[in-house]
């Protein structure tokens, strides 16, 4: 979190708005781990006053017995959990530590935690309206924020290294919105990461909002030519509209370069041909059983260069051609960059050359 010399602004009731949230030393999410996993303020740490099981138990007690019984049992649990956090995560915090605390609606859970923190002497504040107010803020901002930026859309067929090029632009100091990284998916039917499940839609949107809110509108923002969906997640509508209206840059590479790049990106399939076969089955309606079986045979035989090249020529390139003119009308005729080498050094050099040329 950003730190400032003066204490953060605070209302008479001890709350601050979402716009003021990132002036604090830390943001503490007191909700359950399950709520936190679905969505939270980016950068917030989870110090729950009730865990998943405790929250469910207190809720049941409230419904089946009484509000009084639930509050009494909940208070004991909340007290124990706050004490645990004070003795562990917060044990080394200095006298001038200034945390912002929130729960679902800015009510009992964050209120209890904030009261204890203030009693200790820390200048703790609550987020006005809690997570619900934050979520409304994100939804509203995603309707307007994309229109403030000059996007530059990196286009190109599968395997030309668009994601690597974006990472190289980022490394070179450009503003980059890497939607596939935020969505934990490479966009195609084969694009799921083996060790990174996709986040919830709300958390994806939070990450997009957080990135956009920190960009400089006076500088271009580079983004890949994504579709409406990235895996199971939906690209925010106004962002997608802004991207599709933006100037484009076409990245190109010959088939051997693309094959090598894809083998690097999808190395997990090279290690597990049967898992690849399961994903290839998803293309049966488009390619027919005979071709899918032929591709599986190539995979089992380890004939990866042949398989990847055939997938590009027969499936990915035709699909890209159909999609491009419809979704990114500024791509045809846009400037082209040719990647001649699949190495990371070559991608970085190409990105720096492009930025240097203005």
N, C-alpha and C positions, 0 to 999 in steps of 0.2 A: 504494500500500500504506500501511497505517497504521504510524505510527512511535511507539515508546514509549521512555521514558527508560532503563529497565533493559534489559540484553541479553535476548533471547528465551531461554526455557528450552531446555536442550539435554541430551540423554542422554550417557552416557559415550562412546557410539559416534558422537556428533556429529549425531544425527538428532532431528527433532521430529515431532509428530503433525500430522494434517490440521487438527485444532482449533486448533493454534498457528500455522498457515501465514500468517494475515493479521496477525501481529504484526511482520512483517519489512518492510524498506524496499522490497523487490522480490521477485518470484517468477520464477525463471529455469527455463524448460522447455528441457532440453537434447536432447529428442528431435528426430526429423526433421520437416521442415515438413509432411509428409503426416500424421504422427501428431498433430501440433499442430492441424492443420486439423480433424481429426475430433472432437477434444475436448481440453480442457486446463483447468487451474484458471483461473477467471475472473480477469483482470488479469495473468496470466502473460505474460512476453515470451519469444519463441522465439529462443534462441541455440544452435542445434544444433551438437553436436560431430561429427555425421555428417549430411550432407544425404540426400535421398531416394536418389539414385544411389549414393552412397558406402555407405549402409547396405545396399542390395541387393547391392553388390559384395562387401562384407565377409561378408555372410551366405552368398553363393555360395562364397566362398573357404573358409569354415568347413565347409561340407558337402562340397565337392569335393576339398579338399586336407587341411587339418588345423586344429584349434583354434589351434595355435601360429602357423601362417602367418597366420591371420585376425587374431589378437591383435597380431602384429608390424606388419602392414600397417595395422590399425585404429589402433594407437597413433600412427603417423606422421600419419595424417589428423586424429585427434583433437587432437594437439598443434598442428598448423597452424591448425585451426579455432578452438581456444581462444585462440591467439595473435592471430588476427584479431579476435576479440571484445574482447580486452583493448586492442587498438590502436584500436578504433572505439567501440562502444557503451559500453564500460566505462572508457574512457580518462579521463573527467572525474569519476569517482566519488571521493568524499572518503575520508579515512582511516577514518571511522566508518560507512562503508557496510555494511549488514547484509542480504545476500541469502539467500533460501532457494532451493535447487537441487533439481531432481528429474528423473528419467528414467522409463523404463517400470516397473522394479521397485526403484528406488533402488540400482542396482548400479554397473556399470563406468562408464557414461557420466556420470552425475551425480557419481560418486565421483571421477573424474579431474578434473572441473571444480572441484569443491569443494576438492580437495587444493591445486590451484593458487591458488585464491582465498584460502585460509587461509595459504598460504606467503607471499603478498603482504602479509598482515596484516589482511585483512578478516574479520569475524566471520561467516563463511558456514556454513550448516547444510544438511544433506540432509533431504528429506522421507522419513520412515520408510515403507518399502514402495512408494515412488514413486507413479506414476500409478495403478497397480492398487489400491493402498490408498485413494487418493482416490476412484476410481470406486466402490469398495465403500461408502465413506462416503456418497456422493451417493445411491446406490440405497437404502441403509438410511434415510437422512434423508427421502427422498421418501415413505417409507412412514409416517412419523410426523409430520413437520413440518406438513402441511396441517391436521391435527387441532388444532393449537394456536391457529389464527386464526379470527376472526369475519369471514367473507367477506360481502360485499354484492355481489350479482350484478346487473349492468346488462343488462337484457333489452330487446328491441325488434326489430321486423322490419328487414330489410335497408334501409339507406339512412337510418336515423333519426339517424345520427351517434354511434353507441356508442363507436367508437374515439376520435373527437374529444372526446367527453365525458370519457372516461377520461384523455386527455392534459390536458384542462382541470382535472380533479380533481387530477392530479399537479402541475400548475403551481400549484394553489391550496394545496398542502401536504398533500394526502391520500396515503395509502399505496395504490399502484396496481400491480397485477400485469398488465402488458400482454402477454398471451400471443401475440397476433397479431404484435406487433413482434418478440418473441423468435423466433417461428417464421418470420418474413419471409413472411407469407401472410395475406390478408384473409378466408380461411375458406371462400369459395364457389368454384364451378367457374371463376369469372372472377377469383379472388382472388390469383393469383400476381403478384408484383411484376416489372416488366420488367427491372429492373437489380439485383435482390437475390435470388440463389438461396437456397433453403431450406438451413439448416444441417443437419448430421448430427443424428440423434436424440439421441446422447449429449451433444452440445454444447448442444442445446436444453434437455435436462434439467439440465445444469450451470447454465445461465442461470436456470432456474426455481428451483433449489436456492439459488443465490447470492442471488437477490432475497428469497426467503422467509426465509433465514437472517439477513437484516438488518432485517426488519420487527419492529415492536413488537407483541407479542401483545395488549397492552391497547387497541390501536386497530384499527378495522375495516380490512380490505383489500378494495379494489374490484377487480372483475374482470368481464370480459364473459362472456356466456352461451355459452361455446364447446361444441363437440361433442367426440366421442371423437377425431376427427382434425382437424387444422388443416393443410390441404394434405395432404402426405405424412407428417406427423409426428403422433405419438400424444400426447395429453394424459396426463400421469402419472395413474395410476388413482386413487390416494388423493386427489389434488387434485381430480379430477373428481367423486368422491363427495362431498367436502366442499362443493364449489361447488353441486352439485345439491340438497344439503340446506339451503343457506343462504337467508336472506331475500333478496328480490329488489326491484329498482326498475325500473319500466317507462318507457322513453323512447319518446315518440310524436312524430310530425310528419306534416303533410299531404303528399299526393303531390307537389305542386310543390316543396316544401322538400326532400323526399327526392330528387327528380330532380336538383335543383341540387347537392346534396351528392354524389351518385353521379357526376355528370359531373366534379366536381372530383377525386374519389378515383380515377376510372378515365380520366383525361385521356389516357393512353397509347393507349387503344382509340379515342378520338375521332380521334387522329392516324393510326391504322392500322386502318381498318374490316375489312380482310382478316384481320388477326390476331384480331379479335373474332369473325369468322365461324368461324374454326377452333375457338375455344372454345365457341361456340354449338352446334357440331356434337355436342358431348358431351351435349347435352340432347335429342338426337333421339329417343331411346327414350322419354323422358317427354312430349315435346311434339309429336312427329310431324314429318315432313319438311316438310310444307306450312307449318307455323307457323315453323319454323327458317328456311326460305327467305324468308318474309315479313319476319322480323326482319333478315335479311341485306340485303334490299332497302332497308329503312328506314336501315340503317347506311350503305350506299353512297350514299344520297341525303342524308345528313347530317341526317336527321330524328330527332335525338337525344332530344328531350323525349318524342316519341311512342314511340320505341323503349323508353326506360328505363321510362316509365310502364307500358307493356304488359308488360314483363318483371316488374315488381313485382306487378302485378295477377294475371297469369296463372301465374307460376312462383314467385317468391320468397315472396309473402305466403301462398299456400296451403301451401307447404313449411314455413314458419315456424309456421303454425298447427298443423300436424300434429306438429311436433317439440316445441313448447313445453310442452304439457300432459304429455307423456310424460317429458321430461328435466328440466324445471324446474317442479315441481309447486307451488312457492310463488309463481310469477309471476302467475297469475290472481288478481285482487283485490289485488295489491301496489300501493303508491303509484305514481302516474304523474307524469311531468314532460313538458310539451309544448314542443318546440322550434319556434318560429314563424319563425325567421330562420336561413338557412344560414351566416351569417358567423361567423368565428372569435370575434369579440367577443361575439356572442350566445350561443355555446356556453360561453364562459368565464363570462359573466354568469350563465347558468343553473347551472353547476357551483358557483359561489360562493354563489348564492342557496340552493342545496340544502344545502351544508355549513353555512351560517350558520343555517339552520333546524333543524340538528341531526338 
